[in-house]
Amino acid sequence: MSEQVFWSPGVTLEGIEKQVILMAFRFYRGNKTQCSISLGINVRTLERKLEDYENAAKKQREVEEREASERDNQLRRARGVIQNPDGTSQVRGTYSGAHVESAVEAPSQQPVPVPQPQKVQDVLPKQVAASGNTRRR
């Protein structure tokens, strides 16, 4: 066998044991008898460990699939797609990146008073000069 087992901090003894068993199982191309003899364990022990590894992998895949499904559902809801109980989808509205409410749906608010602009008196340069308000240096 030319494969190596690598250890690093955080890798448990069970993790190393799993690596060794799976490498030996691949080396002997699935022959459980030869694999168990080379590892020095009972065939039934090897079968149980392989079954445990398979079950753990299956559970991990199920968790990943469930998380992916939840992420997809969250994205659909964020985009306005509603999932009906019968399995069909319903689009709430087109997604423009911002939520816009109609005036009918908007909550009632008190009007804000806005002061009316007042007309500013026009002063022409001739009028300023005539009034005597010129600057002297």
Summary of the structure (lengths in Angstrom):
residues: 137
radius of gyration: 38.7
end to end distance: 102.2
largest distance: 118.4
contacts: 213
relative contact order: 0.05
helix: 49%
strand: 4%
